[in-house]
Amino acid sequence: MLLETQDASERRAYVRRLRAEGSRIDWSAVRMDTLCGRLKQPTTYRLSLFVPNAGPRPEGGAR
């Protein structure tokens, strides 16, 4: 997870800042989710990056 916020403008500013910095993010692996809020829980914006499994699983680890 790169960012989780309830402020849409904060999410937009974060993405703009990443792009302006020229970060080495593979944008095809970025996921932007909007978790719709209801009365008890506000809308949440989540920005995450897919990271493939880079190493062996620990002993006894689930597959």
Protein Blocks (a to p, Z undefined) as FASTA:
>chain_A
ZZdcfbfklmmmmmmmmmmnopabdfklpccddddddfklccddddddddddfbdcdehi
aZZ
